[in-house]
Amino acid sequence: MRLDCVPKLCGAALLCLVGGVTLSGCSNSAATGERVSETAGETPSRPAGPSTQLSAGLPAPRRQAERVPSPGAKEETEGAASVGLRFVDVHEEAGLNFVLDNGHSRARLMVESTVGGAGWLDYDGDGWWDLFLPQGGNPFTEGVERRTSNDELFRNLDGVRFARVTEQAGIRDADFGHGVSVGDFDDDGFDDVYVCNVGPDRLYHNCGDGTFQEISAAAGIDNPVWSSSAAWGDLDADGDLDLYVCNYLDYDPWHPIACLSQDGQPGICHPEEVDAVLNKCYLNQGDGTFRNIADERGLNGPDGKSLGVVIADLNGDRRPDVYVANDTTANHLFVNLGDGRYEERAIALGCAISGQGHYQASMGIGFGDYDENGYPDLYCTHFTKDSNTLYANYGPAGFEDTTRKTDLHLPTLNYLAFGTVMADFDYNGRQDLFVANGHIDDWRKRSGDLWYMPPQLFTFNGMKWTECGKSAGGYFEKEWLGRAVASADYDDDGDLDLLVAHQNAAAGLLRNDSARGRFLKLRFLGTESNRRGVGVQVTVTQGRRRLVQQLAGGTSYCAAHQPILCFGLGTSAEPCRITVEWPQGRRQELVDVAVDQSLVLRESDAQEP
């Protein structure tokens, strides 16, 4: 199938924002904070950048030469070994006026409890990261009548302001939206969007002219069930992105199961009262079509009830594995056998249930190497009265539940958590954890649980995690029904900001205003591997310290992140060595790299395997 988009912006001239620098070989000439179009220096099949017609009536974005520091820009601090984390919610001043409607019907339907996705993408190729936000609505009505508003696309104009461009971009999904995943599946340089719905999912192909075309049926995507999250990753090692879709429960929106609370009133059903639906894995066939291979390749497990997913190398063999967070059933770890097949080994490897042997209601997944042993660890979010779980990863030896020994058990017992991001937000050289909380229903009389809940922020000192949200800004003093958390450096000031989806309230745009240490921010341009470099592994060595990160598919909950890797280096200004291992086997070595800069790494500059 040819992916020829129907022209929607006839005769419109296209702006191609190509500039900045890339880093290759052993050079370290990239400038700090310089913005680079991901299509720079390449010849995509379609021109990069937004159309002038799309821009009509919108405030003109600043051109590269006119760039001024955003309000979030900060000076690096010398004493960054122990700095203060701080986030400021700037959604209102940024013009990001999206309110997620969960339906809040009197029937208390299950779909109302979990909805809330968010995805970052650079849909117009201008180097500024835009936002796709799925919408819920009334779960009883059909089509456009369901919506208080549509799924929304917001264009990032200049790192400060956003403008709604939904209709201009051709986004017309009338289903009950849940999650979103972003990936350039045809490697044309433009981000495509997969929307998980309660009902048929949607695949939007980016036409490269500022518009999208919905192609799910033509592409072979057939998933008319309740899906939650999805993740892109190169599961068959052929150089393009495949798609793993988490399906949740067997739910008929026209004849939903009615459940009652303890006082006999309508209440949200427990997952144990509803059957699971098998997940799907869509193999990218390279011609614009996909084929479901979940069963034949061993990528389905029993009783999934899946809500979160990560695609990454979890055992150190440089092959992508798939970890799935399941609600009230055992989590799944599908280990890549290297011959196209996968085997489920979560129980054997210690990441299926808690260290106390309990099934848990897993929702979101944080991903990062908190103990700095070179293997990515997993942080699963859970229900109230059952703490979130931190799985330390020991590579081929498996995982250990280290929640209690690192002091993450008690602080999370009274919260119901969904989206989560593990990252070094202040670049002090240690990982931090952001967690979005909020109950699925009003259980205040039933159990004393909070309904709306404050988010949580933890910082790691090398031994223990410490909660620090109360000192991180006014956003953490308020209570929300938090769901997706998606990370991006939307203002291009060098650090990670967050988008948090809130049910029945405006989404939070959390600008990172933390005082920060030294850092390296890395972006990727694949030529043999997928375009964004999903699956790449990077080792940064500074003196005796060695930091390892992977660019994973999925993570968090119902979310898509900017595909970058950010390394915090604390107070040290010593030059670094960067080792890059690309998914297709090429290896790249860069020496004497100066700190405090953002770099773009090209696979074409790496050595043959």
N, C-alpha and C positions, 0 to 999 in steps of 0.2 A: 504494500500500500504506500503510495506516495503521500507525503505530508505537505500537500499544497493547500495553504490556507486561502479561503475566499477573501479577496481584498475588501476591506471595510473602510479604508482611508484612501479613497481613490485620488491619485495624483498628488498625494502629500509628500513633500520633501522630507527626507530623513536626516536627522542630526546624528553624526557619529562622533561621540566623545571618546577620543583615543588619546591618551597621554600618560604622563608619569614614567616610571622606570621599572624594570624587572631586574632580578638578581640572577646571575648565572656564574658557573665556574667558581672561582675563589674570590670574586669581586664582592665588595660590600658598599657599593656606591649608592644604594637606595636612600632616598631622603626620608627623614622622619615625617610621618603623617601624610605623605603624598598619596593622592587618590589615583588609582589606576583602574581603567575600564577592563573588565575581564576579557573583552574581545580585542584588547590592544595587541598589535603585532601579528595577529592571525587573520585568516580570511574565512569568516563564517559563511554559511550558505545564504544568510540573509544579512542585510546591513544592520549594524548595531545602533541602539539609541532610540529615543522616543520620536514620534512623528510631530511635525509642527502643528498638525491639525489637532492631535491629542492635547497639545499644550495650550490650545486656544482658550482664552478666558482664565488661565491659571497664572499665578505670580511666576515670573520668569526665574528659573533657578540660576544661581551664580555659576559663571563659567570658572574653569580652573584658575585662570589668572586673577579672578576677582575673589577667590576664596578668602574668607576671614574666619578666625577661630569661632567655634560654636560656644554657647554659654557653658557647655560642659567641659571645655578644654582646661587642662590643669598642668601646672608645672610639676615635674618629677621631684620627689622628695629624697633628700640624702638619707634621712633616718627612717627608712621604710621597713625595717624589720618588724616593727609593731605600729601599724597605722590604723586610723579609723575608717571603717567602711561606711559609706553614705550613699543613699539613693534618693532622688527627688522625682516625684510623679509630675511629669510635664505634659500629660496628654491634652489638657485643655489649651494651653498656650500653643501647642503644636498643631492644633486643629484636628486631633484624632478623636472624633466624637462618635465612637462606636459603642453601642450598648447591646450586649448579648441577651436575647430574650430566650429563656429556657422553657417557655410555655406556661409555667406556674398555673396549671389547671387545677380545678377542684378534685379531679380524679387522681391526682398524685401519680402520674405515669412514670415508669422507670427512665424513659428517655430524657426526662427533665433533669434527672439527678447527675448525669455525667457529661452533658454537652458542654463544649467550650474549647475550641481549638484556636491556634494562631500560627502563622507562618511568615518568615522573612524571605524575601526574594528580590533580586534585581531584575524586574521584568522588562525594563526598557534599556538595560545595558549601559546606564550612565554612571555606574559606580556608587550610587546612593541606594541604600537598601530599603525596599518598599515592604508593605504589609498586606497579607491576605488574611481575612478574618471570616470564618464560616458563621452563619446565622442559624439559630434554631427556629422559634416561632411556635404557633399553636399546633400541637401534634395531632389534633383531631381533624383539621381541615386539609384539603388537598391543593397542591400546586401553589400558585402565587397568592391564593387566599390565606395560606398559612402564615405569610410573612408580615411582620411589622416592618421589616426591611430585608434586603437581600444579603447574600454573602457579599462582602465588601472588599474592594481593592483600594488601598491608599498609596499614592505616589509620594515618595520622599523627595521634596523639592530641593533642599539645600542643607539637610542635616539639622534643621530647626523646625521647619513646617512640613505638614503633610496635606495633600489634597485628594479628595475622593474622586476616583476615575473609573468606577465600576462599569457604568453603561458604555463609556467610550471604549473600554477594553473588551467588551463583549462577554462579561460575566453574567450569566442568567440561570443560575441554579436555584430551582424552586423546591428543593427537598430539605428535610430537616438535617442541617449540617452538624457534624461532630468534630472531626479532626482534619488536619491538612498536612500534606507532605510535598516537598519541593525537590525537583531534580531535573537535570537536562538530559532526558532519556535518549534524544537523538543527536546529542553532542553538536548542536548547531550554535552554541554560545548563548542561548536564551533559556531561562528557567521555565520549566513546565510545572503544572500544579495538579496534584491528585487530591480530591476532596472526599473524605469518608462521610457517608450519610446514613441515616436511618432509612434505608431504601437504596435505590441504585446509586452507586458511586459515580463520580465524574472525573474524567481526565481532560484537562485543558492543555492543549498544545499551544505554545507561544509562537505566534506567527512572525515575530521579530519586527513588527511595525507598530507596536504598542497595543496590539489586540491578541485575543486568544480564540481558539476554535475548540469546541467541545467534541472529542473524538472517541469517547469510551466505547461505544458500540463498534465503530469501524476498527478500533484497535484491539478488539477481542476482550475488553474488560467487561466481565459479567458478574457483578456482585450485588444482587438486589436484596441484601440483608442489612442488619444493623452492624456496620463496621465502626471501629473506634479510632485506631491509629494506623499509620502506615510508615514504611521506611524504604528508601532507595539504597541499593548496594549492588556491587558486581558479584553476584552469587555464583556465577559459572565461569568467572575469570576470562571473559571474552572481550573486555574493554568497554562495555556499555553497562548502563544501570538497569538492574532488575528491581522488581517491586514486591515487598512483603506486606500483606494487608492483615491486620488483626480484626477478626470478627468477634462480636461479643456474645449476644444472646439471641435465641430464636424468638423474635418479637414481631407480632402482627399489629401494625398501627391501627388497623380498622377493627380488630377484635383483641385489644390488649388485655392481658391478665389483670384482674382486679384483686388487689391485696388490701388487707385491713391492718391498722395499727392495733396496739394493745387495748386502746379504748374504743375499738370498733369503728373508727373513722377510716376513710381511704388513706392509704399510706404507700410509700415506695416499696416495691417488692424486694425481697432478699434475693440475691443471685441464685441461691440454692433452690428457689421456687421456679426457675426458668432454665430450660435446656441450653447447652452450649451450641455454638455454630462453628464449624471447621474454618480455620484460617485459609487464606489463599496466597500463593506465591506465583507472581506473573513473570515468566521468563521473557526478556526482551529479545525478540527474534531478529532485530536489526533492520527490519523493513517497515517499521511503524506499527507493528502488531505484537501482541503478547499472548502467551499460552500459560495456563495454570499448571504448574508442575509440583504443587505441594505434596500430593500423595505419592507420586512416582519417585520423588527425590528424598522422601523421608522428612518433610518439613511440616508435618502435622502431628500434634500430640492429642491425647484423649482429654475431654472435658476442659477445653482451653479457657473459655470466657475471658478472652484476651483484651487488654487495655493499653499496654505499653510494649515497645519493641526497640531493640538495639541490634544493629548489624555492625560487627567489628571482629577483629582477631582477638579472641579471649584466652588462647592458650599458647601464643607465641610462635605458631607455625606459619605465620603470614598468609593465612587463608581466612576469609570472613566466616564467622559463626553467627548464629541468630539466637538472641536471648529474648524471651517473651514473658511479660508480667501478666499473670492470670488472677482473676478475682475469685477468691475463696477456694481455689484449687492450686495444685502444685505448679510453680513456674516451669517453663521449658527452656532448655539449652540445647539447640541443635548444632552439633559439632560437625564441621566440614571434614569429610573423609578424604578429600583430595581427588576423588574420581567422579565428581558431580553429585554424589550422594551425601546425605546428612544423617546423623544418628542422635537421637534424643538422650542426653546423659545428665540432666540436671540433678537427679537424686544422687547419682554416683559421684558427681563433682561438688556437691554440697551447696547448691544455690537454688534448690527447688522449694524448700520450706525454711522456717526459722531454725536457729541453732538449738531451740528447745523442742524441735520436732513438730511444730504446729503449721498447718496450712494458714495462709494469710490472704487478706484482700488486697492484692497488689494492684496498683494503679500506674504511677509514673516510675521512671528509672533515671537516676542521676548517674553520670559516667565520668570517671577521671581517676588518675593514679594518686590517691591521697597519701599513700605510704611510700611512694617513690621507689618501688621495686621493679618498675618497668612494665608492669601488667595493669591494665585498666580495671578499676574496682567498680562495683555496682551498688547503687543506693536505691532501694525500693520503698515507695511510699504506700501507706496503709490506712486502715480504718481506726476509729477511736478505740481506746482501751487495748490497742495492739500496736506497739511502737513501729516506726519505720525500721527497716533493716539494712545495715551496711555489710556487704559481702566483700571482704578482702580477697583479692585474686592472687593466687600463687602460681599461675600459669598451668603447666601440665599437671601439677599436684592438686588443682581444684581451688575451691573457695572456703572461706571460714566466716561465720557470722561474728563480726567484731563490734556489734552495736553496743553491747553493755561495757566492754572493756575500753571503748573510746568515748563513753559518756553520752551516747545518743539515745539511750533507751528511755529514761525518765522524761526528758524534755519533750518527747513526741507522743507520749501515751494519750494525752487528752485532746489530740488533734486528728482530724481526718484530712489527709494530704493527697494531693494530685500531682501537679507539675513540679519539677525540681531540676535545678541546674547546679552541677559541681564545676567550679572554675576558680581561678585566682583573681578575684575581682579588684583587689587593690595592689596586685603585683608585689606582694611582700615575700613571695617565694613559697607560700603554703596555700593549699586548696581551701575554698569556702563553699558553703552550701546554701542555696536559696530554696525555700519550700513554700508553695502556695497551698493554703488550707481553706476548708469550707465544707460543711456537712452536706449530705445528700437530701436531708429532710429536717424538719423541725422536731428534734428529739429532746427538747428542753424539759418537758414534763416526763417523758418516758425514762430518760437516763441521766438527766442533768447536763448532757453535752451542750456545748455552744452550737448554735446554728451557723451564724456568720462568725468567722474566725480570723484572727490576725495572721499574717504570714510569718515565717521564721527565717532567720539568717544565722548561720553558724560559721565560725572560723576555727581552723585547725592549727595547733601549736607544735605539731610533730609527735604528740602523744595522745592528746584529748581534743574533743570538739567543745567549743564554748558558744552558747547562744549570745548574740550581740545585736539583735534586731532593735531593741529599745533605744539604742544609741545611734542607729543608722538612718534616722529620719522619721518624719511624721507619718509616712505611709504605713509603717510597721505598728503604729498605735491605733490604726483603724481595723475594722473587721469586714471581711469580704466572703463571698462564695468563690474562692479562687479555683481555677482549673488549669489551663495550659500555661506554661512558662517557656518563652522562646528568647534566645539570646542573639544579639548582634551589636556591632559597633555602628549604630545608625547615624551618629553625628561625626563619625570618622575622627575621633580625638584620641584613639589608641586603646581604649578599654571597652569592656563588654557592658552593654546596657541590656535591659530586660523589657519584654512585653508580657504582661500578665492578663489573661482573660478572666473577667469576673462575670458571673451570672447576674443578670438584671441590674447591672451597673456598668459604667463606662470602663473600658479596658484601661489598665494602668501602663503608661509608658515611663519606665523607671530609668532616668538618666543617671549614669554612674558618676557621682561627684566625689568619690573616694580620693583622699591623698594617696599617691601611688609610688611604688618603687620602680626599678629598672625593668625593661620588658623587651620582648620581641613579638610582633604580630605577623603571622604568616598566612598568605593566600596562595592558591595553587592553580596552575594552568596545565591540565593534562592534554597530551597529544596521542599517546597510545592507550593510556588509561582514560577513564571517564573525564569529562571536561573540568569538573570542579575538584577532582582529586579525591573523591570519597573513597576511603580505605587507605589513604596514605599514612605512613607512620614516620614521625620525626623525633629525632633525639638531639637535644641541645645540651652540649657539654660546656661547662664553665668552671675552670679549675678542676677540683675533685668532684664537683656536683654534676649529676647526669639526670636530666628530665626527659621523659618519654611521653608522647601524646599520639593519639590516632584521630583521624577525621572520620567519625562514626556516622552511620546512617541511623536516623531515628533519634532516640533518647528523649527524656522528659515525658510529657503526656500530650498527645494530640498536637504536636508542635513540630515546626521546622526552623532550624537555626541558620544564621549566616555561616557558610562553610569556611571557617578560619580556625587557626590554632593560635592561642595566646599563651606565652610563657612569661611568668613572673620571676624576676631574678633578684628581688630584694634590693639591698644597698650596693651590690657589686656592679662596677662598671667595667669589669674585665671582659675583653673580647671573647666571643663564643665560637665553638665549632658546631655546625649544623649538619646532621646526617639525615638524608631523606630517602625513604624506601617507598617507591611507587608501587601501586597494585600490580602492574604488569611486569615488575621485576627490576626495573632500572634503579640505579642507586646514585645518589648525588651527595657530594661532600663539599662543604663550604667552610673555610677557615678564616680566623681573625675577623669575625663579623662583629661590628660595633653594636652595642645595645641601644635601646630606645629608638627603634625604627620599625616601620611596617614594610614587609618585603613580599614580592610576588615571585614564586618559584615555578620555573617551567620544566616540564618533564623532558622536553626536547634537548635541554642542556645536561641531562643526566647520562651516566654511562650505561651501555648495553649490559644486560644481565650475563 
